[in-house]
Amino acid sequence: MFPYLIGFLVQFPQEKKYYIPALISLSFFVLLAVVVFFIFRKINEKQVEQAKKLEEEIMKKNRFPHTD
């Protein structure tokens, strides 16, 4: 019963030329996702460096606490 249900919901075209536009759009969006991933990774590395500098600055200021 289960294979008949899948056959009813999923239909594959007889002519394989209909796969070409789907393959092109799929590869475009996968490539776009990879590019965006690397852009986010590069931005993240910059933010990590800024956070480390800020942390070091705060630690230097707090090394000798002020006495009032």
C-alpha positions in Angstrom: 0.0 0.0 0.0 2.8 2.4 0.8 4.5 2.3 -2.7 1.1 3.1 -4.3 0.8 6.2 -2.0 4.2 7.4 -3.0 3.5 6.8 -6.7 0.3 8.8 -6.4 2.0 11.8 -4.7 5.3 11.8 -6.7 5.2 11.7 -10.4 8.4 11.7 -12.5 8.3 13.0 -16.1 8.9 10.5 -18.9 11.0 13.0 -20.8 14.3 13.7 -19.1 14.6 17.2 -20.6 12.3 18.5 -17.8 15.1 17.7 -15.3 17.5 20.2 -16.8 15.8 23.4 -15.5 15.4 21.9 -12.1 19.0 20.9 -12.0 20.1 24.4 -13.1 18.0 26.1 -10.4 19.1 23.6 -7.8 22.8 24.0 -8.5 22.4 27.9 -8.6 20.8 27.9 -5.1 23.3 25.4 -3.7 26.1 27.6 -5.0 24.4 30.7 -3.6 24.1 29.0 -0.2 27.8 28.1 -0.2 28.8 31.6 -1.0 26.5 33.1 1.7 27.9 30.5 4.2 31.5 31.7 3.5 30.5 35.3 3.7 28.9 34.7 7.1 32.0 32.8 8.2 34.3 35.7 7.2 32.1 38.2 9.0 32.1 35.9 12.1 35.9 35.8 12.1 36.0 39.6 12.1 33.5 39.8 15.0 35.5 37.2 17.0 38.6 39.3 16.6 36.8 42.5 17.7 35.4 40.6 20.7 38.8 39.4 21.7 40.2 42.9 21.5 37.4 44.3 23.6 37.8 41.5 26.1 41.5 42.2 26.4 40.8 45.9 26.8 38.3 45.3 29.6 40.6 42.9 31.3 43.4 45.4 31.3 41.2 48.1 32.8 40.0 45.7 35.5 43.4 44.4 36.4 44.0 47.2 39.0 40.6 48.1 40.4 40.1 51.6 41.6 39.7 52.1 45.3 37.3 54.9 46.3 
